[in-house]
Amino acid sequence: MASPLADRIRPQTLDDVVGQTHLLGKDRPLRRIVESGQIPNMIFYGPSGVGKTTVARIIANAAGKRLHKLNGTNASTADIKAIVEELGTIAGLGGVLLYLDEIQYLNKKQQQSLLEYIENGQITLIASTTENPYFYIYNAILSRSTVFEFKPVTPQEVERAVRRGFSILEQELSCKVELRSGAVEHIALTCGGDVRKSLNTVELCVLAAPEQDGVRVVDKELAAQLSQRSSMRYDRDGDEHYNILSAFQKAIRGSDPDAGLHYLARLLTAGDLISPCRRLLVIASEDVGLAYPQAASIVKACVDSAMQLGLPEARLPLAQAVLLLATAPKSNSVILSIDAAMADVAAGKAGDVPENLKDSHYEGAKKLGKGQGYQYAHNFPGHYVKQQYLPDSLRDVRYYEYGPNKNEQAAKAYWDKIKGDVPGGKTS
């Protein structure tokens, strides 16, 4: 069975690699390292189909060392031991270069078994992963390696690979392929920066194209039928999930309703209803907060409606929540104040509850002096009386600072007046 087109036309030199110019362009860091001939331990991190494996193979083939290839999805501890045992033989005298694809699938013990040998240089490790290495790779491996991030390839760069793919298929199949307007551009755009995905689509298009007078015609409609569903990268347990959620909240915090809707659409298109609901509830308090406190109850109603409706109708109340939050005045006084209070508690700054505030609703409390001296605020003008509520060690601490928005400033003005007018209150 023939290998996929993406494997058959895999680049053999760095100049042939599509994209990753930030790493492989002239005078860029990875290219300079490769050209130096001194290959360090490296980890290539990025989404699928962007050249990690290709670049690793190019480097490995040019390294002049004994080359071993393992894939973390099926590599065993015995496979690693076999490589280590080779180090003491003639075959391993010049050192071994281990290309380890999908390293994130190795467990901690398997990764640790490589430490001694990459430390002393007997094994040079080139590993690739689609997951964030700082979450999935053992820290001791990371500290001995250089991490290079590979990025999705732009549609303009993918077009070059797509056209090359069609050209090679013409030669392999000894037929003429006519590319109609928009076909190449559609494939390049909908692959989401994944060159492998784009080449798979190219091969499908040629195989499925209707033949007219010895010519296989590939138009935009055929490309659309055979392209994978969406150019969107999304993995509910991976980096892109959290990247989209992060962008979702930051867009709303930044009062950009259009970007907020865009990221909501990406989440919902992926069938993820729970994540945006949870994040919207957070945003209502973290980023809008007391500038518009009613937002919390409105967003809760929108989220409840969305959960009852389910998709696709759920998009409507969630879009309403996004637009409300994105266009609402903003205040982060809630998160700043509670985080400051929790930081003190975590640091052990708690102290005993003042005696006048302690529970006195039990027999014998008065004999112990619990609750004595407490003044009931509702018995005083303005429902306020000055007394100590914080522990002695924190009596002068202030966690909450009124935000500059209209709502919080109105509250501040109210309490400045009340606390300045009542007996024992501060002077205006």
C-alpha positions as a printed NumPy array, in Angstrom:
array([[  0.   ,   0.   ,   0.   ],
       [  1.416,   3.39 ,  -1.007],
       [  2.296,   5.782,   1.785],
       [  0.321,   9.039,   2.056],
       [  1.309,  11.89 ,  -0.238],
       [  2.61 ,  13.915,   2.704],
       [  5.171,  11.183,   3.43 ],
       [  6.09 ,  10.635,  -0.201],
       [  7.009,  14.276,  -0.734],
       [  8.47 ,  14.992,   2.691],
       [ 11.216,  17.669,   2.366],
       [ 14.799,  16.445,   2.474],
       [ 16.473,  19.777,   3.272],
       [ 15.658,  22.695,   5.545],
       [ 15.169,  24.941,   2.505],
       [ 12.322,  22.739,   1.318],
       [ 10.392,  22.972,   4.591],
       [  7.184,  24.994,   4.326],
       [  6.803,  27.643,   7.026],
       [  8.717,  27.959,  10.328],
       [ 10.799,  30.817,   8.955],
       [ 11.092,  32.165,  12.509],
       [ 13.254,  29.111,  13.235],
       [ 14.646,  28.057,   9.858],
       [ 15.061,  31.307,   7.942],
       [ 18.46 ,  32.778,   7.229],
       [ 20.349,  33.542,  10.451],
       [ 17.504,  32.167,  12.561],
       [ 18.46 ,  30.247,  15.704],
       [ 17.576,  26.668,  14.781],
       [ 19.17 ,  26.928,  11.348],
       [ 22.376,  28.321,  12.882],
       [ 22.471,  25.444,  15.375],
       [ 21.998,  22.849,  12.636],
       [ 24.62 ,  24.437,  10.408],
       [ 27.116,  24.494,  13.273],
       [ 27.201,  20.697,  13.263],
       [ 26.961,  20.605,  17.064],
       [ 23.505,  19.22 ,  17.769],
       [ 22.231,  19.786,  21.333],
       [ 19.298,  18.052,  22.985],
       [ 16.186,  19.634,  21.505],
       [ 12.432,  19.455,  21.942],
       [ 10.165,  20.533,  19.084],
       [  6.759,  21.675,  20.289],
       [  3.757,  22.581,  18.16 ],
       [  0.545,  21.348,  16.513],
       [  0.38 ,  18.443,  14.108],
       [  1.429,  18.756,  10.506],
       [  3.704,  21.794,  10.797],
       [  7.088,  20.174,  10.166],
       [  8.367,  18.978,  13.549],
       [  9.016,  15.413,  12.418],
       [ 10.365,  16.527,   9.059],
       [ 12.914,  18.917,  10.577],
       [ 13.935,  16.372,  13.186],
       [ 14.581,  13.767,  10.473],
       [ 16.598,  16.194,   8.387],
       [ 18.781,  17.04 ,  11.38 ],
       [ 19.109,  13.394,  12.414],
       [ 20.115,  12.249,   8.946],
       [ 22.841,  14.907,   8.77 ],
       [ 24.165,  14.38 ,  12.296],
       [ 26.629,  11.607,  11.468],
       [ 25.644,   9.617,  14.55 ],
       [ 24.003,   6.277,  14.993],
       [ 20.31 ,   7.068,  14.544],
       [ 17.446,   5.492,  16.46 ],
       [ 13.789,   6.412,  16.038],
       [ 11.078,   5.768,  18.601],
       [  7.485,   6.885,  18.892],
       [  6.158,   7.556,  22.366],
       [  2.785,   6.038,  21.512],
       [  4.236,   2.53 ,  21.262],
       [  7.78 ,   2.724,  22.69 ],
       [  8.456,   0.483,  25.662],
       [ 11.03 ,   0.545,  28.432],
       [ 12.697,  -2.402,  26.673],
       [ 13.137,  -0.272,  23.533],
       [ 14.947,   2.378,  25.548],
       [ 17.108,  -0.227,  27.307],
       [ 18.145,  -1.683,  23.944],
       [ 19.419,   1.742,  22.853],
       [ 21.289,   2.237,  26.126],
       [ 22.919,  -1.197,  25.831],
       [ 24.242,  -0.256,  22.397],
       [ 26.271,   2.598,  23.907],
       [ 28.972,   0.218,  25.059],
       [ 29.397,  -1.399,  21.652],
       [ 31.312,  -0.429,  18.532],
       [ 28.079,   0.796,  16.924],
       [ 27.627,   3.346,  19.686],
       [ 31.191,   4.636,  19.947],
       [ 30.41 ,   7.929,  18.231],
       [ 27.315,   8.452,  20.305],
       [ 23.679,   7.889,  19.501],
       [ 21.09 ,  10.31 ,  18.215],
       [ 17.625,   9.389,  19.431],
       [ 14.691,  10.849,  17.573],
       [ 11.703,  10.45 ,  19.88 ],
       [  8.359,  11.42 ,  18.382],
       [  5.397,  12.17 ,  20.703],
       [  7.592,  12.123,  23.808],
       [  4.629,  13.175,  25.963],
       [  3.356,   9.597,  25.857],
       [  6.38 ,   8.252,  27.733],
       [  5.803,   7.996,  31.453],
       [  8.046,   9.672,  33.995],
       [ 10.127,   6.548,  34.643],
       [ 10.772,   6.049,  30.931],
       [ 11.841,   9.668,  30.519],
       [ 14.077,   9.447,  33.587],
       [ 15.883,   6.442,  32.143],
       [ 17.365,   8.725,  29.479],
       [ 18.699,  11.349,  31.89 ],
       [ 22.155,   9.971,  32.609],
       [ 22.94 ,   9.485,  28.942],
       [ 21.755,  12.816,  27.607],
       [ 23.595,  14.433,  30.506],
       [ 26.96 ,  12.946,  29.52 ],
       [ 26.349,  13.318,  25.788],
       [ 26.231,   9.634,  24.894],
       [ 22.684,  10.162,  23.653],
       [ 21.612,  13.279,  21.804],
       [ 17.866,  13.655,  22.088],
       [ 15.631,  15.256,  19.489],
       [ 12.049,  14.95 ,  20.683],
       [  8.797,  16.254,  19.29 ],
       [  5.455,  16.812,  20.986],
       [  2.078,  18.335,  20.245],
       [  1.52 ,  19.079,  23.929],
       [  3.006,  21.87 ,  26.008],
       [  6.371,  20.417,  27.115],
       [  6.297,  22.372,  30.357],
       [  3.216,  20.387,  31.371],
       [  3.962,  16.949,  29.946],
       [  7.724,  16.454,  29.912],
       [  9.772,  15.635,  32.991],
       [ 11.478,  18.772,  34.262],
       [ 14.957,  17.225,  34.336],
       [ 14.661,  16.456,  30.611],
       [ 13.515,  20.008,  29.94 ],
       [ 16.443,  21.513,  31.841],
       [ 18.863,  19.615,  29.607],
       [ 17.132,  20.515,  26.344],
       [ 16.334,  23.541,  24.218],
       [ 12.65 ,  23.962,  23.369],
       [ 11.699,  25.279,  19.922],
       [  8.069,  26.164,  19.232],
       [  6.705,  25.336,  15.777],
       [  3.704,  27.38 ,  14.664],
       [  0.783,  26.743,  12.296],
       [  1.781,  27.407,   8.7  ],
       [  0.107,  30.411,   7.066],
       [ -2.339,  29.786,   4.185],
       [  0.018,  31.573,   1.806],
       [  2.829,  29.184,   2.696],
       [  0.545,  26.142,   2.566],
       [ -0.463,  27.065,  -1.002],
       [  3.099,  26.347,  -2.097],
       [  2.906,  22.819,  -0.667],
       [ -0.561,  22.267,  -2.166],
       [  0.531,  23.218,  -5.681],
       [  3.628,  21.019,  -5.354],
       [  1.387,  18.15 ,  -4.253],
       [ -0.861,  18.477,  -7.296],
       [  2.198,  18.655,  -9.558],
       [  3.721,  15.473,  -8.135],
       [  0.422,  13.587,  -8.397],
       [  0.23 ,  14.546, -12.065],
       [  3.613,  12.874, -12.563],
       [  2.777,   9.813, -10.464],
       [ -0.581,   9.219, -12.142],
       [  0.525,  10.357, -15.611],
       [ -2.496,  12.574, -15.977],
       [ -3.304,  16.252, -16.329],
       [ -4.905,  17.999, -13.352],
       [ -6.812,  21.196, -14.035],
       [ -7.112,  23.43 , -10.986],
       [-10.136,  25.674, -11.135],
       [-10.267,  29.078,  -9.453],
       [-10.412,  28.978,  -5.666],
       [ -9.604,  25.277,  -5.227],
       [ -6.017,  25.674,  -4.043],
       [ -6.861,  28.671,  -1.882],
       [ -9.738,  26.802,  -0.223],
       [ -7.572,  23.809,   0.667],
       [ -4.824,  26.036,   2.044],
       [ -7.272,  28.051,   4.124],
       [ -9.275,  25.189,   5.611],
       [ -6.334,  23.042,   6.697],
       [ -5.741,  25.23 ,   9.745],
       [ -2.006,  25.556,   9.159],
       [ -1.577,  21.765,   8.964],
       [  0.444,  20.916,   5.844],
       [ -0.168,  17.194,   6.229],
       [ -3.927,  17.766,   6.288],
       [ -3.726,  19.927,   3.185],
       [ -1.763,  17.279,   1.254],
       [ -4.212,  14.573,   2.301],
       [ -6.961,  16.736,   0.796],
       [ -4.921,  17.236,  -2.376],
       [ -4.62 ,  13.483,  -2.843],
       [ -8.332,  12.932,  -2.216],
       [ -9.236,  15.649,  -4.699],
       [ -7.175,  14.1  ,  -7.496],
       [ -8.506,  10.613,  -6.826],
       [-12.113,  11.844,  -6.703],
       [-11.907,  14.386,  -9.525],
       [-14.136,  13.719, -12.551],
       [-12.11 ,  13.088, -15.694],
       [-12.968,  15.066, -18.821],
       [-11.066,  14.279, -22.011],
       [ -8.131,  12.887, -20.02 ],
       [ -8.079,  15.825, -17.624],
       [ -9.019,  15.591, -13.935],
       [-10.818,  18.752, -12.896],
       [-10.483,  19.981,  -9.307],
       [-12.728,  22.907,  -8.484],
       [-13.559,  24.72 ,  -5.262],
       [-16.752,  22.731,  -4.741],
       [-14.876,  19.414,  -4.815],
       [-12.208,  20.813,  -2.496],
       [-14.899,  21.944,  -0.073],
       [-16.531,  18.504,  -0.107],
       [-13.272,  16.728,   0.675],
       [-11.691,  19.218,   3.044],
       [-11.899,  18.334,   6.671],
       [-14.753,  20.013,   8.492],
       [-12.982,  23.05 ,   9.866],
       [ -9.657,  24.825,   9.894],
       [-10.069,  25.254,  13.631],
       [ -7.613,  23.539,  15.933],
       [ -9.296,  22.411,  19.116],
       [ -8.606,  19.801,  21.743],
       [-10.602,  19.893,  24.955],
       [ -7.636,  18.63 ,  26.94 ],
       [ -4.858,  20.379,  25.056],
       [ -3.159,  23.729,  24.742],
       [ -5.472,  25.098,  22.075],
       [ -8.481,  24.61 ,  24.345],
       [ -6.923,  26.84 ,  26.972],
       [ -5.557,  29.266,  24.378],
       [ -9.064,  29.843,  23.005],
       [-10.566,  30.223,  26.47 ],
       [ -7.807,  32.652,  27.417],
       [ -8.42 ,  34.713,  24.283],
       [-12.176,  34.548,  24.934],
       [-11.862,  36.102,  28.387],
       [ -9.214,  38.626,  27.388],
       [-11.318,  39.811,  24.444],
       [-14.331,  40.392,  26.689],
       [-12.151,  42.006,  29.359],
       [-10.771,  44.238,  26.63 ],
       [-14.332,  45.252,  25.655],
       [-14.125,  43.774,  22.153],
       [-17.562,  42.22 ,  21.442],
       [-16.563,  41.017,  17.971],
       [-13.556,  39.052,  19.214],
       [-15.654,  37.703,  22.092],
       [-18.226,  36.377,  19.622],
       [-15.488,  34.91 ,  17.429],
       [-13.997,  32.823,  20.223],
       [-17.456,  31.826,  21.462],
       [-18.224,  30.609,  17.936],
       [-15.047,  28.523,  17.897],
       [-15.916,  26.907,  21.207],
       [-19.504,  26.179,  20.179],
       [-18.512,  24.903,  16.741],
       [-16.33 ,  22.371,  18.508],
       [-19.392,  21.312,  20.507],
       [-18.031,  22.696,  23.77 ],
       [-20.918,  24.192,  25.709],
       [-19.618,  23.816,  29.256],
       [-16.356,  25.767,  28.943],
       [-17.8  ,  29.086,  27.695],
       [-20.598,  28.892,  30.275],
       [-18.105,  28.52 ,  33.125],
       [-15.837,  31.236,  31.763],
       [-18.699,  33.717,  31.314],
       [-19.716,  33.243,  34.943],
       [-16.139,  33.99 ,  35.983],
       [-15.895,  37.078,  33.776],
       [-19.066,  38.542,  35.284],
       [-17.36 ,  38.798,  38.673],
       [-13.677,  39.02 ,  37.755],
       [-13.769,  41.591,  34.968],
       [-17.086,  43.425,  35.329],
       [-17.753,  42.949,  39.007],
       [-19.032,  45.931,  40.964],
       [-18.938,  48.224,  37.953],
       [-22.186,  46.497,  36.931],
       [-23.068,  43.931,  39.628],
       [-26.342,  42.987,  37.929],
       [-24.258,  41.361,  35.183],
       [-23.669,  38.338,  37.399],
       [-27.38 ,  37.517,  37.68 ],
       [-28.044,  38.233,  34.   ],
       [-25.169,  36.019,  32.88 ],
       [-26.339,  33.269,  35.238],
       [-29.77 ,  33.437,  33.599],
       [-28.181,  33.251,  30.14 ],
       [-26.059,  30.267,  31.154],
       [-29.07 ,  28.476,  32.661],
       [-31.022,  29.081,  29.452],
       [-28.149,  27.769,  27.336],
       [-27.862,  24.593,  29.383],
       [-31.605,  23.974,  29.124],
       [-31.732,  24.678,  25.405],
       [-28.581,  22.877,  24.316],
       [-26.926,  23.497,  20.976],
       [-27.584,  25.036,  18.515],
       [-30.101,  27.311,  20.29 ],
       [-27.723,  27.802,  23.22 ],
       [-25.678,  30.103,  21.024],
       [-28.289,  32.845,  21.482],
       [-28.258,  33.367,  25.272],
       [-24.483,  32.868,  25.327],
       [-24.022,  35.498,  22.628],
       [-26.235,  37.792,  24.696],
       [-23.993,  37.214,  27.711],
       [-20.856,  37.906,  25.653],
       [-22.235,  41.157,  24.284],
       [-23.454,  42.282,  27.694],
       [-20.1  ,  41.634,  29.357],
       [-17.981,  43.009,  26.513],
       [-19.898,  46.296,  26.435],
       [-20.32 ,  46.659,  30.209],
       [-18.117,  48.952,  32.324],
       [-15.215,  47.047,  33.85 ],
       [-13.806,  46.665,  37.35 ],
       [-11.334,  44.15 ,  38.771],
       [-11.75 ,  45.298,  42.379],
       [-13.43 ,  42.004,  43.285],
       [-10.527,  39.757,  42.31 ],
       [ -7.895,  42.147,  43.646],
       [ -9.549,  42.362,  47.043],
       [-10.281,  38.664,  47.573],
       [ -6.842,  37.619,  46.309],
       [ -5.19 ,  40.063,  48.698],
       [ -7.212,  38.669,  51.588],
       [ -6.452,  35.068,  50.634],
       [ -2.749,  35.86 ,  50.28 ],
       [ -2.679,  37.098,  53.877],
       [ -4.507,  34.016,  55.111],
       [ -2.149,  31.738,  53.165],
       [  0.788,  33.574,  54.741],
       [ -0.574,  32.834,  58.194],
       [ -1.865,  36.348,  58.838],
       [ -5.116,  35.358,  60.47 ],
       [ -5.225,  36.203,  64.154],
       [ -7.949,  35.59 ,  66.682],
       [-11.467,  36.804,  65.978],
       [-12.187,  39.893,  68.129],
       [-14.06 ,  38.98 ,  71.324],
       [-17.024,  41.221,  70.542],
       [-17.639,  39.323,  67.276],
       [-17.488,  35.799,  68.67 ],
       [-20.575,  33.619,  68.769],
       [-22.623,  34.193,  71.876],
       [-25.669,  32.079,  71.032],
       [-25.034,  29.281,  73.467],
       [-25.31 ,  28.742,  77.207],
       [-22.236,  29.908,  79.032],
       [-21.049,  32.272,  76.29 ],
       [-21.552,  35.331,  78.451],
       [-19.554,  33.765,  81.28 ],
       [-16.691,  33.332,  78.83 ],
       [-17.038,  36.928,  77.663],
       [-17.983,  35.948,  74.129],
       [-19.743,  38.633,  72.116],
       [-19.552,  41.246,  74.837],
       [-19.269,  44.781,  73.56 ],
       [-20.719,  44.001,  70.144],
       [-22.741,  46.893,  68.729],
       [-25.647,  46.022,  66.434],
       [-25.197,  48.267,  63.38 ],
       [-28.918,  48.481,  62.593],
       [-29.545,  50.27 ,  65.88 ],
       [-27.532,  53.284,  64.724],
       [-28.223,  56.109,  62.257],
       [-27.359,  55.079,  58.733],
       [-27.148,  51.472,  59.958],
       [-23.493,  52.005,  60.783],
       [-21.364,  52.172,  63.891],
       [-17.611,  52.232,  63.989],
       [-16.108,  49.169,  65.631],
       [-13.283,  46.718,  64.953],
       [-14.085,  43.717,  62.796],
       [-10.639,  42.469,  61.714],
       [ -8.298,  40.569,  64.049],
       [ -5.885,  42.757,  66.027],
       [ -2.943,  41.811,  63.819],
       [ -4.806,  43.031,  60.73 ],
       [ -6.877,  45.845,  62.176],
       [ -5.515,  48.503,  59.797],
       [ -5.357,  46.342,  56.656],
       [ -7.401,  47.406,  53.642],
       [ -8.144,  44.867,  50.921],
       [-10.882,  46.603,  48.976],
       [-10.268,  49.83 ,  47.086],
       [-13.239,  51.4  ,  45.32 ],
       [-12.896,  51.208,  41.557],
       [-13.028,  54.379,  39.449],
       [-16.301,  53.41 ,  37.736],
       [-19.583,  55.22 ,  38.327],
       [-21.2  ,  52.478,  40.394],
       [-18.36 ,  51.99 ,  42.856],
       [-17.731,  55.698,  43.161],
       [-21.419,  56.188,  44.031],
       [-21.074,  53.573,  46.764],
       [-17.914,  55.266,  48.01 ],
       [-19.621,  58.645,  48.154],
       [-22.507,  57.119,  50.095],
       [-20.302,  55.511,  52.699],
       [-18.003,  58.499,  52.976],
       [-21.073,  60.505,  53.909],
       [-22.483,  57.902,  56.296],
       [-19.223,  57.211,  58.052],
       [-18.515,  60.898,  58.391],
       [-21.937,  61.836,  59.784],
       [-22.527,  59.198,  62.475],
       [-21.151,  59.248,  66.015],
       [-17.774,  57.596,  66.1  ],
       [-17.475,  57.77 ,  62.337],
       [-14.61 ,  59.393,  60.511],
       [-14.814,  63.089,  59.764],
       [-15.603,  64.211,  56.258]])
